[in-house]
Amino acid sequence: MVGGEAAAAVEELVSGVRQAADFAEQFRSYSESEKQWKARMEFILRHLPDYRDPPDGGGRLDQLLSLSMVWANHLFLGCSYNKDLLDKVMEMADGIEVEDLPQFTTRRELLKKHQS
């Protein structure tokens, strides 16, 4: 009987993961590639329990979605943000593996190279 209980627990876990992924899918931007969305969805799902909106509202989910966009924009588009904000999102994303990231040259690096 233990096997049946374990199988039921696994099925419940898989169902919960599917529900969370389906919930997150509504926040995908039409312009995100599959790779970008996969990474951002992982970011969202990782922190979703901590950012659920309380019953009286509060916009916690909006905050999480904004943080996920900051992280994705920095990673995939090279956008720069306030250091404290970048530190926060990079800490939140710690351990999320993204392969073949684009390499960007900052304006400061270009000016430094030009002045040399």
Buried (B, 14 or more C-beta within 10 A) or exposed (E): EEEEEEEEEEEEEEEEEEEBEEEBEEBBEEEBEEEBBBBBBBBBBBBBEEBEEEEEEEEBBEEBBEBBBBBBBBBBEEBEBEEEBBEBBBEBBEEBEBEEEEEEEEEEEEEEEEEE
